[in-house]
Amino acid sequence: MEQKGRFTLCTIDEFAEWLNQARIARSIKLIQNHHTYIPGYSHFKGNNHFAMLQGMEYGHLQRGFTEIAQNITTFPDGKLAICRSLDKIPAGIKGANQAGICIEHIGNFDTGGDAMRPEHRDCILRLNALLLKKFSLPANTDTVVYHHWWDLNSGLRTNGSGSTKSCPGTNFFGGNTVEAALKNFIPAVESLLKDQAKKPAAYLRECEVTTATLNVRNAPTASAAAVKQLNLGIRVFVYEDKTDWCRIHPSEQHWVSNRYLKLAGS
């Protein structure tokens, strides 16, 4: 995870670990999906995540917001950023912010716009599933919602009639209608949610990182290459023990030294 100002950039796996131990005080009932339209894929250079976030925040400040509008931003390379605290109400959909989390997906997903990259698609689906699991919500069109379904003037849900935006795009996972979401997006999210529900039965125990930074290596040895780092307090599931090492991913070879783990809650 990399932090700059209020923004924290991470992979979807790092976010999953962070979310597992995050404590969110406010009630969450809606996961909002938006596309940025501008900036789009052409503005993403592969290493300008923070510059894009700062640019969006500047635009939102000019509109009178106190900070960037969205809680989370996803990028074409499959990374995401935690922007506005999840404990803060977003400025995403008029009439649906109070119990919502706002996700902005970088790109123009209207028909004829950006072709969504596979890694971006996977991040979007996993992110929605992780948030539903965190807040014990089912996968349906009452919990996973599109901006297009709310009238811009009244703030009432109209399912696409009245004065609306096309957001998150007329070609977002096959369309921005409720029917398209039920056909394409919701089943894909629900499938991941079911997979997540199965994982806890396979792990041995839940642990917590006890050192400032802990290297995750691609084999159970100190000489193996580090694939990422975990911060103090992050919670992980242990799936396998091998001598003094623990595998913390259900399928990937992600290993950490057990010297720097303790049982969660101990």
C-alpha positions in Angstrom: 0.0 0.0 0.0 1.3 3.5 -0.9 0.0 6.7 0.7 0.1 10.3 -0.5 -1.8 12.9 1.4 -5.3 11.6 2.1 -5.1 8.9 -0.7 -4.0 5.3 -0.2 -3.2 3.3 -3.3 -3.3 -0.5 -3.2 -4.0 -3.7 -5.0 -7.3 -5.5 -4.6 -5.6 -8.1 -2.4 -4.1 -5.4 -0.2 -7.5 -3.7 0.1 -9.1 -7.0 1.1 -6.6 -7.4 3.9 -7.1 -3.7 5.0 -10.9 -4.0 4.8 -10.9 -7.2 6.9 -9.5 -5.3 9.9 -11.1 -1.9 9.2 -13.7 -0.6 11.7 -16.5 1.3 10.0 -18.9 3.1 12.4 -21.6 4.3 10.0 -24.3 2.1 8.6 -23.7 1.0 5.0 -26.6 -0.2 2.8 -25.7 0.8 -0.7 -22.6 0.3 -2.9 -22.7 3.0 -5.6 -21.0 2.4 -9.0 -19.9 5.4 -11.1 -17.6 6.0 -14.1 -15.6 9.2 -14.3 -16.2 9.7 -18.0 -13.4 12.3 -17.8 -10.7 11.4 -16.9 -10.7 8.3 -19.0 -8.3 5.6 -20.1 -6.4 8.0 -22.3 -5.4 10.1 -19.3 -4.0 7.1 -17.4 -0.3 6.7 -18.0 0.3 3.7 -15.7 2.0 5.6 -12.9 -0.1 8.8 -12.5 -2.6 7.4 -10.0 -2.0 10.1 -7.4 -1.9 12.9 -10.0 -5.3 11.8 -11.3 -6.8 11.7 -7.8 -5.4 15.2 -7.0 -6.9 16.5 -10.2 -10.3 15.0 -9.4 -10.2 16.4 -5.9 -9.3 19.9 -7.3 -12.4 19.7 -9.5 -14.6 18.7 -6.6 -13.2 21.5 -4.4 -14.1 23.9 -7.2 -17.7 22.6 -7.1 -17.8 23.4 -3.4 -17.1 20.0 -1.9 -14.8 19.8 1.2 -12.7 17.0 -0.3 -12.8 14.4 -3.1 -16.4 13.1 -3.6 -15.8 9.4 -3.8 -14.8 6.9 -1.1 -12.9 4.6 -3.5 -11.5 5.0 -7.0 -10.5 2.1 -9.3 -7.9 2.3 -12.1 -7.4 0.6 -15.5 -4.5 -1.4 -14.2 -6.6 -3.1 -11.5 -5.4 -1.0 -8.6 -7.6 1.1 -6.4 -7.4 4.0 -4.0 -9.1 4.7 -0.8 -10.0 8.4 -1.1 -12.7 9.8 1.2 -12.8 7.8 4.4 -15.4 5.0 4.3 -16.7 6.5 7.6 -17.6 9.7 5.7 -20.8 10.2 3.7 -19.8 10.6 0.0 -21.1 13.1 -2.6 -22.1 10.5 -5.1 -25.8 10.2 -5.8 -28.3 12.8 -4.6 -30.8 11.0 -2.4 -28.6 7.9 -1.9 -25.5 9.1 -0.1 -26.4 8.7 3.6 -25.8 5.0 3.8 -23.8 4.7 0.7 -20.2 4.0 -0.4 -19.3 5.8 -3.6 -16.9 4.1 -6.1 -15.6 5.9 -9.1 -14.3 3.7 -11.9 -11.7 5.6 -14.1 -13.0 5.5 -17.7 -15.7 6.3 -20.1 -17.9 3.2 -20.3 -20.6 4.7 -22.5 -21.0 2.8 -25.8 -18.1 3.7 -28.1 -15.9 4.8 -25.2 -13.2 2.9 -23.3 -12.9 -0.8 -23.6 -12.6 -2.0 -20.0 -9.4 -3.9 -19.3 -9.7 -7.4 -17.8 -7.7 -6.5 -14.8 -10.0 -3.5 -14.2 -13.1 -5.6 -14.6 -11.8 -8.1 -12.1 -11.0 -5.3 -9.6 -14.5 -3.8 -9.9 -16.2 -7.1 -9.4 -14.0 -8.1 -6.4 -14.4 -4.7 -4.8 -18.2 -4.8 -4.9 -18.1 -8.4 -3.5 -15.7 -7.5 -0.7 -17.8 -4.5 0.4 -21.0 -6.6 0.3 -19.4 -9.2 2.5 -17.9 -6.6 4.9 -21.3 -5.1 5.5 -23.3 -8.3 5.4 -25.4 -7.2 2.3 -26.8 -9.5 -0.4 -26.0 -9.0 -4.0 -29.0 -7.4 -5.7 -30.0 -4.1 -7.3 -31.1 -2.7 -4.0 -27.6 -2.9 -2.5 -25.4 -2.6 -5.7 -26.6 0.5 -7.5 -25.9 2.7 -10.5 -26.0 6.5 -10.6 -28.3 6.3 -13.7 -31.1 5.0 -11.6 -31.6 8.3 -9.6 -33.2 11.5 -10.9 -30.7 14.3 -10.7 -33.3 16.9 -9.6 -35.6 15.1 -7.2 -33.0 12.7 -5.8 -35.6 9.9 -6.1 -34.9 6.5 -7.6 -36.6 6.2 -11.0 -34.6 3.3 -12.4 -33.5 5.5 -15.3 -36.4 7.7 -16.2 -36.5 11.5 -15.8 -33.3 13.6 -15.7 -30.4 11.2 -15.3 -26.8 10.6 -16.1 -25.7 7.6 -18.1 -23.2 6.8 -15.3 -21.6 4.2 -14.9 -22.0 4.0 -18.7 -24.3 2.6 -21.3 -21.8 -0.2 -21.9 -20.8 -0.9 -18.3 -20.9 -4.7 -18.0 -23.4 -4.7 -20.9 -25.5 -1.7 -20.0 -26.6 0.8 -17.3 -30.2 -0.4 -16.8 -31.6 -2.3 -13.9 -32.3 -5.2 -16.3 -28.7 -5.2 -17.6 -27.3 -5.2 -14.0 -29.5 -8.1 -13.1 -28.4 -10.0 -16.2 -24.7 -9.3 -16.1 -23.2 -7.4 -13.1 -25.1 -8.8 -10.2 -24.6 -12.5 -11.1 -20.8 -11.9 -11.5 -20.6 -10.2 -8.1 -22.8 -12.8 -6.5 -20.6 -15.6 -7.8 -17.5 -13.9 -6.1 -19.5 -13.4 -2.9 -20.3 -17.1 -2.8 -16.6 -17.9 -3.4 -15.6 -15.6 -0.5 -18.2 -17.3 1.8 -16.5 -20.6 1.2 -12.9 -19.4 2.0 -13.1 -19.2 5.8 -13.8 -23.0 6.0 -10.3 -23.6 4.5 -8.2 -21.4 6.7 -6.5 -22.6 9.8 -6.6 -19.4 11.9 -6.8 -15.6 11.6 -3.7 -13.7 12.7 -2.5 -10.1 13.0 0.8 -8.6 11.9 2.9 -7.5 14.8 5.8 -5.6 13.0 5.8 -2.2 11.2 6.3 -3.9 7.8 6.2 -7.6 7.0 7.5 -9.0 3.8 5.3 -11.4 1.9 7.5 -13.9 0.0 6.8 -16.3 -2.9 8.2 -19.2 -1.0 8.6 -20.2 2.7 12.2 -19.0 3.0 13.9 -15.7 3.9 15.8 -15.7 0.6 12.6 -15.9 -1.5 11.5 -12.8 -3.5 9.2 -10.4 -1.7 5.9 -9.9 -3.6 4.5 -7.2 -1.3 4.5 -5.8 2.3 1.9 -5.8 5.1 1.6 -3.1 7.7 1.3 -3.4 11.4 -2.1 -4.5 12.5 -3.2 -6.0 9.2 -5.2 -9.2 9.7 -4.5 -12.3 7.5 -5.9 -15.8 7.2 -3.3 -18.6 7.6 -4.0 -21.5 5.2 -0.8 -23.6 5.7 2.1 -23.9 8.1 5.6 -25.0 7.0 8.3 -24.9 9.7 8.5 -21.2 10.7 6.4 -19.9 7.8 2.7 -19.4 7.1 0.9 -19.3 3.8 -1.6 -16.4 3.9 -3.3 -16.8 0.5 -5.8 -19.6 -0.4 -4.2 -20.3 -3.8 -1.0 -18.2 -4.3 2.4 -18.8 -2.8 2.3 -15.9 -0.4 4.3 -16.7 2.7 5.3 -14.8 5.9 7.4 -15.5 8.9 5.3 -16.7 11.8 7.6 -14.7 14.2 5.7 -11.6 13.2 2.1 -12.9 13.6 -0.1 -13.3 16.6 -3.6 -14.7 16.9 -6.2 -12.1 16.0 -7.7 -10.5 19.1 -5.0 -11.9 21.4 
